[in-house]
Amino acid sequence: MQFEWIVECNLRLPRAIAATLLYNHTHMDWRDQIVRIRKQTLIIAGRKSIIPWTSQVWINQSIPGSELEIFEAAEGGGHFMFIENPEKFSRRVLQFLSPSLEVS
């Protein structure tokens, strides 16, 4: 059911834009741009994602003051943490957006 929802959401994009986005996401080297980020940044990675979590550690080390959260496999740490563990994902995003709030 979740897979179908993801496909449905992706099919809403015009095909040319979706193709460009997919190409840029998978074939472009963004490292020279990542090191230029100077905004508050939350990086969320999954230990069992198809994207190696170690790449997200590099991103965290490259963006001053960024925060890194790695979901372990037992916590739903795949590629879609917002689906696999929505409670932890939402809690962590809220904590990042409102650090003065106590989020339980």
VEXLUMGU-486514 format. One line per 2 residues: number of its first residue (from 1); their letters; for each residue x, y, z of C-alpha. Coordinates in Angstrom, 2 decimals, always signed. Example, Ala and Ser with C-alpha at 12.3 -4.5 7.8 and 13.67 -1.06 7.14 Angstrom:
% residues 2
1 = AS = +12.30:-4.50:+7.80 | +13.67:-1.06:+7.14
***
This chain:
% residues 104
1 = MQ = +0.00:+0.00:+0.00 | +2.78:+2.45:+0.87
3 = FE = +4.66:+1.62:-2.32 | +1.57:+2.39:-4.38
5 = WI = +1.20:+5.75:-2.59 | +4.81:+6.67:-3.37
7 = VE = +4.34:+5.74:-7.02 | +1.09:+7.73:-7.15
9 = CN = +2.80:+10.81:-5.71 | +5.66:+10.51:-8.18
11 = LR = +3.29:+10.15:-11.12 | +1.82:+13.59:-10.32
13 = LP = +5.01:+15.19:-11.61 | +5.17:+16.01:-15.31
15 = RA = +7.28:+13.25:-16.87 | +10.00:+15.61:-18.18
17 = IA = +10.47:+17.14:-14.73 | +10.46:+13.72:-13.06
19 = AT = +13.09:+12.47:-15.52 | +15.31:+15.51:-14.92
21 = LL = +14.94:+15.19:-11.16 | +15.80:+11.49:-11.23
23 = YN = +18.78:+12.08:-13.51 | +20.12:+14.92:-11.35
25 = HT = +19.55:+12.93:-8.18 | +21.43:+9.87:-9.39
27 = HM = +24.07:+11.17:-11.81 | +25.19:+14.58:-10.58
29 = DW = +28.00:+15.12:-8.10 | +26.69:+17.69:-5.61
31 = RD = +29.67:+17.69:-3.23 | +30.90:+21.11:-4.37
33 = QI = +27.47:+22.55:-3.58 | +26.95:+20.75:-0.28
35 = VR = +30.05:+22.31:+1.23 | +28.59:+25.76:+0.47
37 = IR = +25.47:+25.25:+2.63 | +25.40:+27.63:+5.59
39 = KQ = +21.81:+27.19:+6.78 | +20.59:+25.08:+9.66
41 = TL = +20.42:+21.58:+8.28 | +19.01:+18.30:+9.57
43 = II = +20.33:+15.21:+7.84 | +18.37:+12.00:+8.34
45 = AG = +19.81:+8.70:+7.19 | +18.88:+5.05:+7.48
47 = RK = +21.39:+2.38:+8.40 | +19.81:+0.00:+5.85
49 = SI = +19.00:+2.57:+3.15 | +20.03:+2.05:-0.46
51 = IP = +21.98:+5.31:+0.02 | +25.01:+4.51:+2.20
53 = WT = +24.60:+6.16:+5.60 | +28.30:+6.99:+5.55
55 = SQ = +27.65:+9.51:+2.78 | +25.33:+11.34:+5.15
57 = VW = +28.09:+11.44:+7.77 | +30.26:+13.21:+5.19
59 = IN = +27.45:+15.69:+4.50 | +27.09:+16.32:+8.24
61 = QS = +30.82:+16.97:+8.54 | +30.71:+19.30:+5.52
63 = IP = +27.88:+21.57:+6.71 | +28.87:+23.62:+9.76
65 = GS = +26.47:+23.15:+12.65 | +24.34:+20.56:+10.87
67 = EL = +22.62:+17.79:+12.80 | +22.67:+14.12:+11.85
69 = EI = +20.15:+11.45:+12.85 | +20.75:+7.88:+11.73
71 = FE = +17.83:+5.51:+12.10 | +19.02:+2.02:+12.99
73 = AA = +17.65:-0.97:+11.08 | +15.40:-1.91:+14.03
75 = EG = +13.96:+1.63:+13.97 | +12.88:+1.40:+10.35
77 = GG = +16.13:+2.82:+9.03 | +15.55:+2.23:+5.36
79 = HF = +15.11:+4.91:+2.73 | +11.65:+6.16:+3.75
81 = MF = +11.94:+6.81:+7.48 | +8.88:+9.08:+7.41
83 = IE = +6.87:+5.96:+6.51 | +8.91:+3.29:+8.29
85 = NP = +8.98:+5.10:+11.64 | +6.74:+8.18:+11.38
87 = EK = +6.72:+8.80:+15.15 | +10.49:+9.05:+15.51
89 = FS = +10.83:+10.92:+12.21 | +8.22:+13.52:+13.17
91 = RR = +9.61:+13.88:+16.68 | +13.13:+14.49:+15.34
93 = VL = +11.98:+17.02:+12.73 | +9.93:+18.90:+15.34
95 = QF = +12.90:+18.88:+17.71 | +15.06:+20.35:+14.95
97 = LS = +12.50:+23.01:+13.97 | +11.62:+23.98:+17.55
99 = PS = +14.61:+23.16:+19.78 | +13.10:+25.01:+22.74
101 = LE = +10.02:+22.73:+22.77 | +10.06:+19.49:+24.67
103 = VS = +8.96:+16.84:+22.19 | +8.13:+13.47:+23.69
***
